[in-house]
Amino acid sequence: MLNFVPILLIFGIFYFLLLRPMQKQRKQQQQLLKELQNGNVVLTSGGIIGTVVSLSEDTVTLRVKPDNVKLVISRSAVSGMAPENLK
């Protein structure tokens, strides 16, 4: 029985240092994608900053400055809200 204690301890440390923070981050990302609205300024995983023009179930249409180009991207490509200094 004492042989399993170190293995359980290692698993506990692994869970609290790696798995739990990843699950929390995934939940935050899903919540962000659910709460997207027209007019939000977002940052994509490719580094594009744009304003949300329209939303569908799987895609987001962004307006990108300065030429007001519209891009249709996958909803999962939105990585977060744009920082205030980049808006």
N, C-alpha and C positions, 0 to 999 in steps of 0.2 A: 504494500500500500504506500509506503514511503517513496517508492520509485516513481509514482505518478504525481506527487506533489510538485516537483520542479517543472514537469510538463504542463500541469494545470496553471502554475504561476506564469510560465512563459506565454501560454495562450491568453491569460488574463491581461498581461501587459500588452501583448499584440493587439488584443481587442480594443483596449482603451487608448492606445497610441495611434493605431492605424484605421481599423474598421469603423469605429464609432464616429470619428471626425469625417470620414468619407461619406457615411450615411447621412450625416447632418448637412454636409455640403450639397449632396444630391437632392435632399428635400428642399433646401433653399433654392436651388436652381429650378426645380419643378414649380415651386411657388411663384418664382419670378416669371416663368413662362406663362403661367395661368393668369397672372395679373397684368400682362402687357396690355396697353391701351394706345389708341391713336394719339400722337403727339409726344410720346415718350422718346427720349434720346437714348439710344442703346449702342453698345459696343459688341461687335460680332467676334467670333473666335478667329477670324482672319484679320482683325484689327481695323475693320471699317466702322466708322461712327456715322450713324444716320438717324433720322427721325422716322418713327413708325407712321406710315400713311394708311395702311389697311392691314387687316389680319384675316386669316382663314384658319382652318383647323390645323393644317400642316405647314403653312407658309406665312411669311411676313414680308410686306412690301415696305422698303425704306426709301426715303428721299435723302440723297447725299449732296451736300454742298460742294462747291459753289455753283455748279451748273444745274442744280436741281434734277440730277439723274435719279431715276427710280430703279431700284434693284429688288428682285424677288429672291428671297433666301429661305432656307428651311428654318422653321421655328427653333429647332435644336441648335442652330448656329449662333443664336443670340447668347452671349456669354454673360452679359450683365448690363446694368445701367452705365452710361458714360460718366466719367468723373466730371465734376463741375468745371475744372479748368480746361477741359477739352470740348465743351459744348459750344 
